[in-house]
Amino acid sequence: MYYRTSTYLCEFGFRLACSTYYSASLCRCYRKDDVNVVVDVTDWGYRVGEIEVVVSSKEEVPAAVAKIEHLAKQMGEQDAVF
């Protein structure tokens, strides 16, 4: 069930950074450089992904948004099922 998500993100150069099970959900965090992708999966099959870039100043926000949008566009062009 989780194999496809891991394989898909690894194709973009991400590596599993952490994996936590809490309540009825599994949370997996993937990291590549300064970009994090967090995938939450419930035990009833619902999945949600987040792309995060942490910045230390508001001046860095436009570049972070551009990275997020670029990765989201790349990932959206693939036929992936999470």
PECOR-V712435 format. One line per field, one symbol per residue. ss: DSSP state (H for helix, E for strand, C for the rest). phi: phi as a letter, one per 40 degrees, with the letter a starting at -180 (. if undefined). burial: # if it has 16 or more other ideal C-beta (glycine too) atoms within 10 Angstrom, else .. Layout:
BEGIN
ss: ???
phi: ???
burial: ???
END
This chain:
BEGIN
ss: CCHHHHHHHHHCCCEEEEEEEECCEEEEEEEECCEEEEEEEECCCCEEEEEEECCCCHHHHHHHHHHHHHHHHHHHCCCCCC
phi: .cdcccccccccgcbcbaabbbfbbbbbbbbafbbbbbbbbccbgcbabbbbbcbbaccccdcccccccccccdcccccbbc
burial: ....##.##....#...........#.####...#######.......#.#.#..........#......#...#.......
END
